[in-house]
Each structure stands twice: as structure tokens, then as C-alpha cells.
Amino acid sequence: MKMIAEGVETNEQAEFLHDQGCSEMQGYYFYKPMPVEEFEKLKEEI
């Protein structure tokens, strides 16, 4: 089953989830909440 973990706030949480087989995560650990304009700039850089 494919799943996305939400609310990941620390490296320890990300490592634990990765070790459990979860490869999709999102949360404050990866990026803080931001305005749409800022997100769009990030998207353009990728």
C-alpha cells in the first residue's frame, strides 16, 4: 500500500517512517508553510 505521512516535524520522525517503508512524507521538517507566490518560485527552481 502506498501512503503519504503528514506532519513530519523532525529528522527522527522522517528516519523512522523511512525505516518502516514510507517514502512519501510532508511536513514542517521539509518546508515551513509559505504563501503561494513563494511556493511558485520554489517550483520554478526545480
N, C-alpha and C positions, 0 to 999 in steps of 0.2 A: 504494500500500500504506500502510495506517495503522499507525504504530508508536508506542511509548512508550519514551523514553530514560530509563534508570535511572542513578542515581549521579551526577547533575549536582551539582557542588560549587562552581562559580564562575560569575560573570556571563559571563565569556568563553566558557565551555562552552555556556551557555544561548543566547547570541547566535549562536555557530557552528551549533548544532543548529537554531535557528530559521531561519537563513540557508539551511540545507540542506533546509528544508521540514518539519522536525519540530515539531509544535505541541503534543505531549503529552510532558511531562517530569516527573520526580520526583527528589528527592534532597535532600541536606543544605543545598543553596543555598536551597531554598524553605522547608523546615521541618526542624528537628532532630528526631531520634527522641523520642517522648514517650509517657507512659503513656496507656492507653485513656481514663481519665477526662478528661485534659487534651484529648485529641483530640475527645471527645464535646462538650466545652464549645465548642471551635472550630466544630464542625459546627452547633451551635445558633445561633451568631452569624451564620452565613451566610444 
